[in-house]
Amino acid sequence: MKIKILKQNLIEGLDIVRRVSLKKLSLPILSTCLLEAEKNFLKISATNLESGIIWRGLAKIEKEGKICVDVKFFHDVVSNVKDETIILEVENHLLKIEGENISLKIKGINPEEFPIIPQKDFLEKIQISCEKLCESLSKIIHIPSPSLGRPEISGIYFSFEGNILKIVATDSFRLAEKKIQLSSSLEKNYSFILSQNAAKEILGIFRKEEGELNLYFSPNQIFIESTAAEFSHPKIIFTSKLIEGEYPNYQEIIPKKFKTIIHLNKVEFLSHIKTASLFSGKINEVKLIINKNSGKLEILSENPDYGEFKSQIFPKIEGEDIEISFNYKFLIEGLSSFEEREFDFFFTDPEGPAILKPSENYFYILMPIKAS
C-alpha cells in the first residue's frame, strides 16, 4: 500500500472512526482502525463489535493494500505532522508516514485480524434530514438509563409510520417523544430500538454533516450512510446492532384529559426552578402551587441546612387549582430540551403524569414526587 492524501482529509476520517473504537486489553484489535487503499479512495474502518463505521476519502493511490494501526496513536501522530500532504506506505507490517521534512514508522497489526463489519444488502431505505435527526436525538438522548431487567427501555425507540418518524425515550420516571416529518413514505411501518451508546455515536459522527442521510432497515441491524458531493460512493457508513425486545406501549400512559393547564414563558419559569433547586432537599423536590382565582403560580423549596425559597409568577391558567411536586433535575432537563420561548404545562392530578408541550411535534412527560 502506498498513497498520498491531504492531512486535513485524513484527520477528518480519523476523528469520525475513532468514536466507535474501544480500548479493550483482551481484544487489542478493537482499538485499531483498518486502513485500506482501493481505487481512488482511502477507506478507514473501526468497530467495537456492537457498532461499526466506514469512512471514505479521496486519495492518490499508487499501490493498493491495507493495514491496522492503533487509531488514537495514529491520530495523535498525524495531528502533529505540519505538512499539508502526507504519504502513507506499508512496509513489513509497519506504516510509514512521510512529509516534506519528516519520516516515521508505526507498528501495524495484521489486517486479517480485523473484525468483519456487516454490509447492507438490498434493504428498504428511507431518507432523513441529517440536521433533523441529530437535533431530535439531542433532545432525548440523556433520558434512558441502563436496565438489566428491562434492556428495551435503556435504548432509543424509532417508529416509522407513513411519512412520520417518532423518536422516543424513557426511564420510567419521564418520557419524551419527538416527531420528524419525512420527505417520503415507507411501504410498511417499521420500528426498532437503538442503544443509547449507538445514538450518541450517531450524534458525534453526523452532527457536522449536511443534507440527507440514507437509513436502511434490517431485522437486527441498522445502517446509516451519508454521501459526499465530490464522489458518488457513500462517505460514511455507520452500522449498529439493535436491542431485542418489544418497546412498551407508551401511548397508553399519555394522558388524554387534564384538570389544569398553564401557559408559561420558558426562560422565566426555568430561572425560578433553577434558583429553587439550590434550596431543594435530598429528594430534589420543588413544589408548584397553582391558584386560578389569584392567577398565581407559586414555586417553593426547602432545605433544613440552607433555608427556604418561595417565588411567584402569573401565567395564563385554565382549569382547577393544584399542588404538585417534581424532581427539579427532571424538570430542568425537560425545559432545557426545547428552544421554544413559550410552552403549555398540562396536569392531571397531584400524583399523575404531567406534560411539557412546546409544540405539536414534541412533548415531555414527567411523573411527580408523590406526597409522603
Secondary structure, DSSP 8 states (H G I E B T S, - for coil): -EEEEEHHHHHHHHHHHTTT----TT-GGGGEEEEEEETTEEEEEEE-SSEEEEEEEE-EEEE-EEEEEEHHHHHHHHHT---SEEEEEEETTEEEEE-SS-EEEEE-B-GGGS-------S--EEEEEHHHHHHHHHHHTTS----SS-GGGGEEEEEEETTEEEEEEE-SSEEEEEEEE-SS--SS-EEEEEEHHHHHHHHHHHTT--SEEEEEE-SSEEEEEEEETTEEEEEEEEEEEB--S----GGGGS-S--SEEEEEEHHHHHHHHHHHHTT--TT-EEEEEEETTTTEEEEEEEETTTEEEEEEE--EEEE--EEEEEEHHHHHHHHHT---SEEEEEE--TTS-EEEEEETTEEEEE------
